[in-house]
Amino acid sequence: MRIFQEDICGPVLRVTPFDTEEEAVALANATGHAPTAYLWTSDLQRARRLAPSIESAATWVNSHNAGDLQASPGSAGREDGQGNIDFYTQTRTVFVAGDDSPVPRFGA
């Protein structure tokens, strides 16, 4: 369905039934792009089995999207952790001459 194929901004919950764990993983991975995934279950062993198979940058189990800037890169579409700071940082060098600094004259 289209609702599973496109990004939707806003509080929208997309839910579909499944019969097997394999089908659930196939449905989750059929989107083609999943920056995040959420598993809600009372069976944590099932969540541990399924989470590594879901192709998303970050997967939450029985939790909402509570970001943590100390999280390792790769979570939330690589938008968290030190990787976030490094990615968005542009290191530059600025040299400032003082009033008494001689200006070298090359070739003079």
PyMOL commands that place a pseudoatom at each C-alpha (Angstrom):
pseudoatom trace, name=CA, resn=MET, resi=1, chain=A, elem=C, hetatm=0, pos=[0.000, 0.000, 0.000]
pseudoatom trace, name=CA, resn=ARG, resi=2, chain=A, elem=C, hetatm=0, pos=[1.093, 3.552, -0.671]
pseudoatom trace, name=CA, resn=ILE, resi=3, chain=A, elem=C, hetatm=0, pos=[1.004, 4.486, 3.024]
pseudoatom trace, name=CA, resn=PHE, resi=4, chain=A, elem=C, hetatm=0, pos=[3.793, 1.949, 3.659]
pseudoatom trace, name=CA, resn=GLN, resi=5, chain=A, elem=C, hetatm=0, pos=[5.954, 3.210, 0.802]
pseudoatom trace, name=CA, resn=GLU, resi=6, chain=A, elem=C, hetatm=0, pos=[6.127, 6.953, 1.555]
pseudoatom trace, name=CA, resn=ASP, resi=7, chain=A, elem=C, hetatm=0, pos=[7.424, 9.050, 4.426]
pseudoatom trace, name=CA, resn=ILE, resi=8, chain=A, elem=C, hetatm=0, pos=[4.621, 10.635, 6.374]
pseudoatom trace, name=CA, resn=CYS, resi=9, chain=A, elem=C, hetatm=0, pos=[5.211, 13.523, 8.754]
pseudoatom trace, name=CA, resn=GLY, resi=10, chain=A, elem=C, hetatm=0, pos=[2.974, 13.703, 11.740]
pseudoatom trace, name=CA, resn=PRO, resi=11, chain=A, elem=C, hetatm=0, pos=[1.645, 11.323, 14.321]
pseudoatom trace, name=CA, resn=VAL, resi=12, chain=A, elem=C, hetatm=0, pos=[0.662, 8.454, 12.029]
pseudoatom trace, name=CA, resn=LEU, resi=13, chain=A, elem=C, hetatm=0, pos=[0.765, 4.789, 12.977]
pseudoatom trace, name=CA, resn=ARG, resi=14, chain=A, elem=C, hetatm=0, pos=[0.982, 2.325, 10.098]
pseudoatom trace, name=CA, resn=VAL, resi=15, chain=A, elem=C, hetatm=0, pos=[-0.118, -1.160, 11.125]
pseudoatom trace, name=CA, resn=THR, resi=16, chain=A, elem=C, hetatm=0, pos=[-0.680, -4.320, 9.130]
pseudoatom trace, name=CA, resn=PRO, resi=17, chain=A, elem=C, hetatm=0, pos=[-1.362, -7.888, 10.269]
pseudoatom trace, name=CA, resn=PHE, resi=18, chain=A, elem=C, hetatm=0, pos=[1.054, -10.761, 9.601]
pseudoatom trace, name=CA, resn=ASP, resi=19, chain=A, elem=C, hetatm=0, pos=[0.980, -14.517, 10.079]
pseudoatom trace, name=CA, resn=THR, resi=20, chain=A, elem=C, hetatm=0, pos=[4.664, -15.420, 10.465]
pseudoatom trace, name=CA, resn=GLU, resi=21, chain=A, elem=C, hetatm=0, pos=[7.798, -13.683, 11.684]
pseudoatom trace, name=CA, resn=GLU, resi=22, chain=A, elem=C, hetatm=0, pos=[9.252, -14.015, 8.195]
pseudoatom trace, name=CA, resn=GLU, resi=23, chain=A, elem=C, hetatm=0, pos=[6.241, -12.189, 6.759]
pseudoatom trace, name=CA, resn=ALA, resi=24, chain=A, elem=C, hetatm=0, pos=[6.583, -9.441, 9.380]
pseudoatom trace, name=CA, resn=VAL, resi=25, chain=A, elem=C, hetatm=0, pos=[10.238, -8.878, 8.439]
pseudoatom trace, name=CA, resn=ALA, resi=26, chain=A, elem=C, hetatm=0, pos=[9.404, -8.937, 4.719]
pseudoatom trace, name=CA, resn=LEU, resi=27, chain=A, elem=C, hetatm=0, pos=[6.676, -6.324, 5.249]
pseudoatom trace, name=CA, resn=ALA, resi=28, chain=A, elem=C, hetatm=0, pos=[9.014, -4.131, 7.301]
pseudoatom trace, name=CA, resn=ASN, resi=29, chain=A, elem=C, hetatm=0, pos=[11.774, -4.334, 4.703]
pseudoatom trace, name=CA, resn=ALA, resi=30, chain=A, elem=C, hetatm=0, pos=[9.482, -3.815, 1.695]
pseudoatom trace, name=CA, resn=THR, resi=31, chain=A, elem=C, hetatm=0, pos=[9.428, -0.049, 2.198]
pseudoatom trace, name=CA, resn=GLY, resi=32, chain=A, elem=C, hetatm=0, pos=[12.812, 0.417, 0.525]
pseudoatom trace, name=CA, resn=HIS, resi=33, chain=A, elem=C, hetatm=0, pos=[13.832, 3.028, 3.087]
pseudoatom trace, name=CA, resn=ALA, resi=34, chain=A, elem=C, hetatm=0, pos=[13.347, 2.818, 6.821]
pseudoatom trace, name=CA, resn=PRO, resi=35, chain=A, elem=C, hetatm=0, pos=[15.280, 5.258, 8.952]
pseudoatom trace, name=CA, resn=THR, resi=36, chain=A, elem=C, hetatm=0, pos=[13.487, 3.901, 12.008]
pseudoatom trace, name=CA, resn=ALA, resi=37, chain=A, elem=C, hetatm=0, pos=[11.458, 0.872, 12.991]
pseudoatom trace, name=CA, resn=TYR, resi=38, chain=A, elem=C, hetatm=0, pos=[9.413, 0.083, 16.086]
pseudoatom trace, name=CA, resn=LEU, resi=39, chain=A, elem=C, hetatm=0, pos=[8.626, -3.338, 17.490]
pseudoatom trace, name=CA, resn=TRP, resi=40, chain=A, elem=C, hetatm=0, pos=[5.836, -3.540, 20.033]
pseudoatom trace, name=CA, resn=THR, resi=41, chain=A, elem=C, hetatm=0, pos=[5.528, -6.949, 21.630]
pseudoatom trace, name=CA, resn=SER, resi=42, chain=A, elem=C, hetatm=0, pos=[5.145, -8.726, 24.951]
pseudoatom trace, name=CA, resn=ASP, resi=43, chain=A, elem=C, hetatm=0, pos=[7.611, -11.358, 23.669]
pseudoatom trace, name=CA, resn=LEU, resi=44, chain=A, elem=C, hetatm=0, pos=[11.106, -9.883, 24.043]
pseudoatom trace, name=CA, resn=GLN, resi=45, chain=A, elem=C, hetatm=0, pos=[12.704, -13.038, 22.655]
pseudoatom trace, name=CA, resn=ARG, resi=46, chain=A, elem=C, hetatm=0, pos=[10.749, -12.458, 19.441]
pseudoatom trace, name=CA, resn=ALA, resi=47, chain=A, elem=C, hetatm=0, pos=[11.935, -8.831, 19.361]
pseudoatom trace, name=CA, resn=ARG, resi=48, chain=A, elem=C, hetatm=0, pos=[15.539, -9.994, 19.751]
pseudoatom trace, name=CA, resn=ARG, resi=49, chain=A, elem=C, hetatm=0, pos=[15.090, -12.375, 16.834]
pseudoatom trace, name=CA, resn=LEU, resi=50, chain=A, elem=C, hetatm=0, pos=[13.403, -9.869, 14.538]
pseudoatom trace, name=CA, resn=ALA, resi=51, chain=A, elem=C, hetatm=0, pos=[15.218, -6.589, 15.242]
pseudoatom trace, name=CA, resn=PRO, resi=52, chain=A, elem=C, hetatm=0, pos=[18.523, -7.557, 13.545]
pseudoatom trace, name=CA, resn=SER, resi=53, chain=A, elem=C, hetatm=0, pos=[16.618, -8.601, 10.396]
pseudoatom trace, name=CA, resn=ILE, resi=54, chain=A, elem=C, hetatm=0, pos=[14.826, -5.289, 9.956]
pseudoatom trace, name=CA, resn=GLU, resi=55, chain=A, elem=C, hetatm=0, pos=[16.658, -2.984, 7.553]
pseudoatom trace, name=CA, resn=SER, resi=56, chain=A, elem=C, hetatm=0, pos=[16.529, 0.296, 9.442]
pseudoatom trace, name=CA, resn=ALA, resi=57, chain=A, elem=C, hetatm=0, pos=[19.114, 2.645, 10.852]
pseudoatom trace, name=CA, resn=ALA, resi=58, chain=A, elem=C, hetatm=0, pos=[17.548, 2.336, 14.308]
pseudoatom trace, name=CA, resn=THR, resi=59, chain=A, elem=C, hetatm=0, pos=[15.007, -0.009, 15.825]
pseudoatom trace, name=CA, resn=TRP, resi=60, chain=A, elem=C, hetatm=0, pos=[13.149, 0.649, 19.061]
pseudoatom trace, name=CA, resn=VAL, resi=61, chain=A, elem=C, hetatm=0, pos=[11.536, -2.176, 21.030]
pseudoatom trace, name=CA, resn=ASN, resi=62, chain=A, elem=C, hetatm=0, pos=[8.518, -1.239, 23.150]
pseudoatom trace, name=CA, resn=SER, resi=63, chain=A, elem=C, hetatm=0, pos=[9.622, 2.379, 23.122]
pseudoatom trace, name=CA, resn=HIS, resi=64, chain=A, elem=C, hetatm=0, pos=[9.001, 5.554, 21.198]
pseudoatom trace, name=CA, resn=ASN, resi=65, chain=A, elem=C, hetatm=0, pos=[11.498, 7.685, 19.316]
pseudoatom trace, name=CA, resn=ALA, resi=66, chain=A, elem=C, hetatm=0, pos=[13.443, 8.972, 22.302]
pseudoatom trace, name=CA, resn=GLY, resi=67, chain=A, elem=C, hetatm=0, pos=[16.683, 10.246, 20.830]
pseudoatom trace, name=CA, resn=ASP, resi=68, chain=A, elem=C, hetatm=0, pos=[19.926, 10.321, 22.751]
pseudoatom trace, name=CA, resn=LEU, resi=69, chain=A, elem=C, hetatm=0, pos=[22.803, 12.390, 21.380]
pseudoatom trace, name=CA, resn=GLN, resi=70, chain=A, elem=C, hetatm=0, pos=[25.206, 9.981, 23.065]
pseudoatom trace, name=CA, resn=ALA, resi=71, chain=A, elem=C, hetatm=0, pos=[23.886, 7.080, 21.000]
pseudoatom trace, name=CA, resn=SER, resi=72, chain=A, elem=C, hetatm=0, pos=[26.316, 5.553, 18.559]
pseudoatom trace, name=CA, resn=PRO, resi=73, chain=A, elem=C, hetatm=0, pos=[26.342, 6.652, 14.910]
pseudoatom trace, name=CA, resn=GLY, resi=74, chain=A, elem=C, hetatm=0, pos=[23.994, 4.643, 12.784]
pseudoatom trace, name=CA, resn=SER, resi=75, chain=A, elem=C, hetatm=0, pos=[20.989, 5.208, 14.932]
pseudoatom trace, name=CA, resn=ALA, resi=76, chain=A, elem=C, hetatm=0, pos=[18.121, 7.349, 13.710]
pseudoatom trace, name=CA, resn=GLY, resi=77, chain=A, elem=C, hetatm=0, pos=[19.468, 7.682, 10.219]
pseudoatom trace, name=CA, resn=ARG, resi=78, chain=A, elem=C, hetatm=0, pos=[22.947, 8.509, 11.451]
pseudoatom trace, name=CA, resn=GLU, resi=79, chain=A, elem=C, hetatm=0, pos=[21.666, 11.644, 13.144]
pseudoatom trace, name=CA, resn=ASP, resi=80, chain=A, elem=C, hetatm=0, pos=[22.774, 10.860, 16.709]
pseudoatom trace, name=CA, resn=GLY, resi=81, chain=A, elem=C, hetatm=0, pos=[26.000, 10.579, 18.660]
pseudoatom trace, name=CA, resn=GLN, resi=82, chain=A, elem=C, hetatm=0, pos=[29.506, 11.792, 17.955]
pseudoatom trace, name=CA, resn=GLY, resi=83, chain=A, elem=C, hetatm=0, pos=[29.028, 10.892, 14.301]
pseudoatom trace, name=CA, resn=ASN, resi=84, chain=A, elem=C, hetatm=0, pos=[26.357, 13.602, 14.131]
pseudoatom trace, name=CA, resn=ILE, resi=85, chain=A, elem=C, hetatm=0, pos=[28.710, 16.217, 15.505]
pseudoatom trace, name=CA, resn=ASP, resi=86, chain=A, elem=C, hetatm=0, pos=[31.531, 15.112, 13.192]
pseudoatom trace, name=CA, resn=PHE, resi=87, chain=A, elem=C, hetatm=0, pos=[29.270, 14.997, 10.135]
pseudoatom trace, name=CA, resn=TYR, resi=88, chain=A, elem=C, hetatm=0, pos=[27.912, 18.496, 10.634]
pseudoatom trace, name=CA, resn=THR, resi=89, chain=A, elem=C, hetatm=0, pos=[31.223, 20.041, 11.705]
pseudoatom trace, name=CA, resn=GLN, resi=90, chain=A, elem=C, hetatm=0, pos=[33.341, 21.832, 9.145]
pseudoatom trace, name=CA, resn=THR, resi=91, chain=A, elem=C, hetatm=0, pos=[36.790, 22.329, 10.607]
pseudoatom trace, name=CA, resn=ARG, resi=92, chain=A, elem=C, hetatm=0, pos=[38.497, 25.514, 9.457]
pseudoatom trace, name=CA, resn=THR, resi=93, chain=A, elem=C, hetatm=0, pos=[41.733, 27.265, 10.271]
pseudoatom trace, name=CA, resn=VAL, resi=94, chain=A, elem=C, hetatm=0, pos=[41.864, 31.021, 10.657]
pseudoatom trace, name=CA, resn=PHE, resi=95, chain=A, elem=C, hetatm=0, pos=[45.206, 32.838, 10.877]
pseudoatom trace, name=CA, resn=VAL, resi=96, chain=A, elem=C, hetatm=0, pos=[45.173, 36.334, 12.322]
pseudoatom trace, name=CA, resn=ALA, resi=97, chain=A, elem=C, hetatm=0, pos=[48.280, 38.500, 12.092]
pseudoatom trace, name=CA, resn=GLY, resi=98, chain=A, elem=C, hetatm=0, pos=[49.009, 40.881, 14.924]
pseudoatom trace, name=CA, resn=ASP, resi=99, chain=A, elem=C, hetatm=0, pos=[49.924, 44.512, 14.301]
pseudoatom trace, name=CA, resn=ASP, resi=100, chain=A, elem=C, hetatm=0, pos=[53.668, 43.854, 14.604]
pseudoatom trace, name=CA, resn=SER, resi=101, chain=A, elem=C, hetatm=0, pos=[53.809, 40.806, 12.348]
pseudoatom trace, name=CA, resn=PRO, resi=102, chain=A, elem=C, hetatm=0, pos=[56.068, 41.349, 9.320]
pseudoatom trace, name=CA, resn=VAL, resi=103, chain=A, elem=C, hetatm=0, pos=[54.572, 40.457, 5.968]
pseudoatom trace, name=CA, resn=PRO, resi=104, chain=A, elem=C, hetatm=0, pos=[57.064, 38.298, 4.060]
pseudoatom trace, name=CA, resn=ARG, resi=105, chain=A, elem=C, hetatm=0, pos=[57.911, 39.464, 0.546]
pseudoatom trace, name=CA, resn=PHE, resi=106, chain=A, elem=C, hetatm=0, pos=[58.752, 36.520, -1.602]
pseudoatom trace, name=CA, resn=GLY, resi=107, chain=A, elem=C, hetatm=0, pos=[61.111, 37.184, -4.493]
pseudoatom trace, name=CA, resn=ALA, resi=108, chain=A, elem=C, hetatm=0, pos=[61.807, 40.775, -3.489]
for i in range(1, 108): cmd.bond("trace and resi %d" % i, "trace and resi %d" % (i + 1))
show_as sticks, trace
zoom trace
